[in-house]
Amino acid sequence: MKDKHVHLGKLMKGGKILILAMDQGMEHGPRDFNDRNINPEYVCDIACKGGFTGFAIQKGIAKHYKENYSGKVPLILKLNGRTSIVPKDEIYSSQIASVKEAAALGADAVGYTIYVGSPREADMFRDFGRIQEEADDYGLPAVVWAYPRGKHVPDEKSVEMVSYSARVALELGADVVKINYPGSVEGMKKVAAAAGRTKVISAGGSKQPDAEFLAKVKDIMAGNGAGLAVGRNVWQNEKPMKMAQELKKVIFG
């Protein structure tokens, strides 16, 4: 078993995390992109030059655009994925890449989405249990995207549901958990407490006005968050590098 703390350290700066995510192409489809940012090279360039501590992408982007990011920003390879076409009450994200592939691509961490409360929850738990064990063997940290979702989840962004998902990530052995912001500093503190020693980062969410978005990020950090995994609020921004600079000020101080 290799020491994963070496790779985990690469994903952090002063214990804080700022990930640029571009898994939206599979998760949401082309609707999230315009003529400029639909080109993965454009987003890779932002990831490399924006001072991010990680770049979260699916294996197709990782393979076809390796020369655009490799050695310039730590890679977090997403190991599962789904489309937005599947109804929420049947939600399941199947494994599409292996830890071995992630290591071969030079990844510093693996990412895996679990929909807590989904009818297929047990399948995702089982898959992640195997992935987490393999990741430990390779010395790779595991980042869990933990989202409460499905017909039994009344409000997927409530403090109770987000806290439950964060706790599930801790119990499953995740090193970092990505959650949806629960709406307040106090709510964020409860989520962070539920996650224990698993570091909590928040999703950036859909594109928001800059001031509104930065205010939310400040609340995330005030609520004991470890950072952010952001996509659209950076690469959909007219001035992505300026937004990256503002985020670094808030997260790293």
Phi, psi and omega in degrees: 000127180272156181281111183283349183294336176296311180290322179298323178297329179292334182276358185233156172226111184062031180081001181250157188231136174222103184256136169264124183252137174221053173261007183293335181301322176274317187290325185240340182089181185296349183299338182278354188246154171246188184296339182270306187275359174288342176278113182303333180297324179298314182287323176302320181296320177295318180299321183282324185263350187271359178078028179281151180266000177192156180227110185261116183216162175279167190293331179296315176296317182300320182285313187281341184237026185303320183292344181278342184227336188301129180082357183249336179206139180299135182267130169247109183271120175288131184258352175222168182188166179204170174259171178274003182283329183292133180299147183298329182281000176238021195292131178205138179244110186275153178289133181233357177213158183252164175297323178300317177297318179300314180297320180295330179276359178084024182295147174260352177195162174243151179239146182211132180265132174237127176265097182291125182098353177292150174301339179259019181306315183300323179295318180290323175300313182298314179298314183292325178303318178290317180298316182297321178296316179293321180298321177299320179297325179272356182073028182254128174295153178247123177255122180255125169277108186248105183236122174289125185199145179133174186292343180267001181256108184289324182212102188288349178248013176288154180302320182296314182288320180292320177297319179299315181295320178296320179293321177302317179299317176299311183297330181276351176099015179293145176274326178224141175237132176258125182234170170273135181305127185278005169105351180201162178298315181296321177297320179296321178297322179292322178295314180297321179294320180295329182280348178058236183273001171280126183289135183255124171238153181256149170290150178282327179084189182291164184299130179233163172304143187306311183297318179297317181294314181295327177295321178295319180296321177298321178293322178300314181290323177294336179269023177072022173288155179266354180152210193214145167243109190238145177229281188298327180288352173253299187279353168268351182286144178295332178233075186299324181290325176295317178296320178301318179297318180296320180295320180297322179299317182290315188279317184262344176078000000 
